[in-house]
Amino acid sequence: MKIDTIEVYYVTLPLIYPWRTAYGEDYDIHSVLVKATSGEYVGWSETTPFYAPTYSPETAMSAFQCIKEFFAPRLVGVELESAEAVNRELSMFKGNPFAKAGVEIAWWMLSAKMQNKPLHELFGGTRKTVHAGADFGVQDSIDMLLEKIEGALNKGHKRVKLKAKPGWDLEMLKAVRGAFPDATFHIDCNSGYTLEDAPLFKKIDRLGLAMIEQPLFHTDLLEHAQLQKQLETPVCLDESVKSVRDMEWAIRLKSCRYVNIKCGRVGGLQNAVAIHNLAMDAGIPAWVGGMLESGIGGGISNELATLSNFVYPNDLFPTSAFYVQDLTEPALVLNKDCTFTASEVAGTPYQPVQERIDKVTRHYAKIGP
């Protein structure tokens, strides 16, 4: 395959309700869309590191600039027979996995379109439906949170993820567990704590959570291993696993008993599949994480979740959970049993609507003739 042109869109998508976490709050999602063209074929991807370097050192603007200035020029006009070839071309550049994911995933979309296959068939996904969990950021009050949890459980969600931060943790969890003693919950700490908070986590350990996600420093593996030794509750890594190498070391150090895999955070689908396989071989269950992407990125995450070791309900969301109008047609719609159906569309699973993209585009670049 030879990519003729790459177009890059920096877009801003207003949220229905602010997304509050340990690192702050977002009122809209800043995302980068990549459109790759090869002859008559088109593939779209999305990568979403957020507006500010709060979740990771990358930002939407840094991803846009890296793709525009470095990555796209390196790939346009080059024969790329595989995703490994894409990664080889980009290997001279350090870090920036979200930016690399933008162009690497676009290659997968083109490949699926050229082969006339849905994306999940290219990397061996077998599930026809994938389970979606419910997620809630820090709310205005515990009563508001309890009301939202009740709604999610009544819909049939098999688990609920709750954002936690200092001051919104133990007492919040006691209230939640008191109201819903038998439901499956886990917390996502977004690196908001240190190992000195181990006594707090030992109290949380008694509340029967499915896992504690990314409690410590965003690149740490050693201290997570130390914390895991002190807890019965599984530790789940998110931000700390940015590459296949990170996962290899997490396994060696016994840093976690679950792993959240986001194709943007790990540099693309090839790395996401490799990390999935490493975790499966090590007996570590996985689940697909989300970055509040539009239907473009959300549809791609749905396809990734068809792999066999994604056994915990994933961070996959219907459009209506966060946005008034999505960038795709159709929008992502949850099945009545809180699952998504794997796409049978060849190439990009949910098709972007160009007019909607144009309305929310802040910056645009085209690389190639």
N, C-alpha and C positions, 0 to 999 in steps of 0.2 A: 504494500500500500504506500502511496505517496500522497501526502497532504498538500493540497494546492494553496489553500488559504486558511488562516485562523483569525476569527473575529472575537474580540474580548469586550464584554459588557460589565461595567460596574453598576449594580442596581441597588435600590433602596426599597424595602418592602415594609410598610407600616404594620405593626402588630395590633391586634384587637385589644390586648391587655399587656402591660409591661412584663418582661421576663426578668425576674429578680433572682439573683444567686449570691453566693459568697463573695463574688468579685464585683458586684454592682448590679445595675439594671439596664436593660435595652428596651427602647420604645419602638425601634424598628430594626430590621435585619439588613445589614449591608452584605451583599453577596456578589460573587463574580461568576458570570456565565461565559462559557467558551463554545463557540460554534466552529467546528472543523469541517472543511469541504474537500472532497476528493472526487473530481469529475462530477458526476450527477448525484453523488451520495453526500449526505449531511449528517453529522452527529453533534449532539449537544451534551454539555456537562455543566455541573455547578460545583463550586467550592466556596465554603462559607466560614471563614475564620473570625467573623464579626468585625465591627467598626474599629474597636480599640484593641490593643494587645493585652486583653484581660484573660481570655481562655488560653491563648498560646502567644508566643512572641510575634506571630504573624498578625496582620490585619487585612481587611478586604483591599485596602489601597496597596499594601505591599505585595499582595498576591497579584493584583492587576498589573502593577509595574513590573514584577518579575516575569510574568507571562509575556507582557508586551515587549520588554526590552531584551530579555535573555532567552526564555524557554521557547516561545513560538518561533523566533528567528532561527533557533537551532534545529527545529523540526520541519519547518515548511520546505518542501522540495526534496526531502530526504526519503529514501526507501526505508520503510519501517515495517518489517515483517512480523513483529510481535510486540507485546507490551514490554518484554524484556529489552527489546531494541530501543524503545522510547526511554526507558530508564537508563540504559547505557549512554544515550545521547545527553542525558541530563546529569550524569553522575559526577561531572566536574564541578557542579554547583552544590554548595554545602547547604544542608537543611532545607527550609522552605517547603515542607511536605504539602501544605495546602495548595500552594501555587503549582507544584509539580502534579498534584492530583488533578488540577483543572485540565491540563493538557493530556495527561495519561488516560483519564476516563473518557475524554473526547475520542481518543484513538479506539477504545473499546466500543464506543457507540458507532463509529464508522465501520468497524470490523463486523459488528452484529448486523448492521444494515446491508453491507456487501454480501454477507453470507445468508441473508434473509432468515435470520434466527433471532428469537428473543434473547436478551442479554444473558439471562441466567443459564441458558444452555451452553454458552461459551466457556463458563468456568465450572460447570458440573453441578449447578443447583438442581435439586430434585423435588423440593416441596412445591405443591400447587397453591397452598395458602400459608401465610406467615402471621404469627400472633403479634399484636401490638399492645403494649402496655399504656397506662396513663401516666402523665407527668405533670407535676405542679411546682412552680417556683414559689418563692416566698410570697405569701399573701398579705393583705392588709390586716387580717385578723385570723385567729384560730377558727372562729366560727365560719368564716368564709371558706377556709381550707376544708373543714369538715363537710360543708355543704357540697363542695366540688368533688371530694372523695366519694361521698355517698352517690352522687350522680354517676361517677365513673364505674363504681361497683355495680350499680343497678343496670348499667348498660352491658355489663358482663366482662369487663376488663379483669384479667387474671392476676395482675399486679399493678401497684401504684408506686411511682418514684416520687420522692419528696426532696426538694432542695433544702439543704441545711447550711447554716452559718452560725457563728458565735452569737448567742442571744435568740436564736431560732433553731433549737436542736432538742435538748432533752425534754423540756417541758412540753414543747410542741408534740414530740413523739409520744409522751405519756398520754396526752389528750387524744391523739389519733388512735393509739392502741386501746385506750379505754373505750372509745366509741366503736371501734371495729376490731374486736379481739382475734378474729379468725382470718382476716384478710392478709394478703402477701404485700409487704412494703419493703422498700429499701431507701436509703438516703444517699444523696449525691452531695459531697462536701466541696467539690471544686477547689481542692487544695487549700481550704480555709483554716486548717488546723496544723499543729505541730505535734511531735512525739510527746511533748510535755502534757498534751491533752489526753494521754492514755487513760488516766482515771475517769475522765468523762466517757470515753468509749467503752470502758468496762461497765459503766452503768447502762449505757445504750445496749451493751451486749446481752442484757437481761430481757430485752424487749422483743426478742424473736424476729429480728429483721432477716430478710433474705441475704443482704450484703450491705457493706459500707463502701461506697464508691469514692475513690480518690480522696482520702482524708488529708493526705500530707503533700509536701512540696511537689510542684508540677512536673519535675524531672526525676524525682526520687524513686529508687528501687530498694535501697538498703534499709531505710527506716520503715518502709512499708512491710518489709520482711520481719523486722523486729516487732512491729505492732501486731502483725498477723499471729505471731507466736503467742501473744498475750490474750488473744480473743478466740471465742468459739465462732462468732459471726464471720463469714468469709469477707475478706478484703477484695474489692474489685478495682483493677487499674483502668484508668481512662487516659488522662493527659500524659502519664508517664510512659505510655507505649506509643512512640512516634515512628517506629520502624520495626522491621523484622529482628534486627539486632537487639533492640530493647526487649522484645518478647523472649528472645533466647536467654537473656540475662535474668529476666523476671522469673523464668522457669528454674534456672539454676539456683537463684537465691531464695526461691519459694516466697516471692513477694506478694502473691495473690492466689486466690482460689476461684476467681472469675475474671474475665476480661471483656471490656467494652471495646468494640472495633468500629471505628469511623473511617471510611475510605478517604476522606479529606485529611484527617489527622495523620494518617500513616503513609500518605504519598500516592494513593491510588488503589485501584482494584487489585492489581497484581500483588501488592504487599498485603492488602486486606485478606486475600485468599490464603497467602502464605502464613500469615499470623493465625488465621482460623485453623489451618492444618497443624501448626505447631501446638496450639492450645489443645486441639483434639487429641493429638498423640500423647500429650502430657496429662490428659485427664482433666483439663481445665475447661469448664463450660463457658460459652461465649454468648454475646448478644450484640446486635447492631445498634450503635448509638446514632443520634441525630444532632444537627446543628440548626434546627428550625428552618431547613431549606424550603424552597418552593417545591412544586410538584416535579420539577426537573430533577433535582437532587434527591427528593423523597422517593420518587419512582425508582431511581437507581439503587437506593438503600434497600427498598423492598426486594429487588432482584438479588442483592447480596445475601439477604436473610434467608434465601431458599437453601443455603448450604446446611449440611446435616448437624454441625456442632453449634448452631445458633438455637439453643434449647430454652433459653429464658426469653420471655416476651420482650420484644424489641422497642426501641424508641422510634416508632413509625407513627405518623400522625395524619389524620384527614386534614384537608385544606381548611375546613371550618374551625379547627381548633385554634388557629392563629391568625388567619388572613380572611379579609372580606372577599377578595377575589384572588385566585391563583394566577400564575403565569402560563398555566397549561390548560388544554382542553382535550379530554375531560379533566376535571379536578380529581384529586385523590379522595375517594370515598370509602369509608370503613364498612365492611360487611356487618351484618347484624350480630355475628358472633365475635366481633372485635378482631377480625383478621383482615388482611389484604390478600387479594388474589394475584398470583404471579402474572406478569404481563405475557401476552402472546404476540405483542407487536415486535416486529423486527427493528432493531436499533433502539433509539431513545424511547423508553417505555411510555412516557407521557409527553405529548407533543407541545412544544412552546407555541404561544400565540405572539407573533412578531409585534403586533400593534400594542399589546400589553407590555411587552418588554421595552419598547421604545418610550412608553410613558414614564417608566420608572428608572430609565438609564441616566446616570450622572456622567459617566465617562465611557468613551468607546474608542477602540483601536482595531485596525485591520492590518494583518501581516501577510504579505504575499501580493501577487498581481491583482 
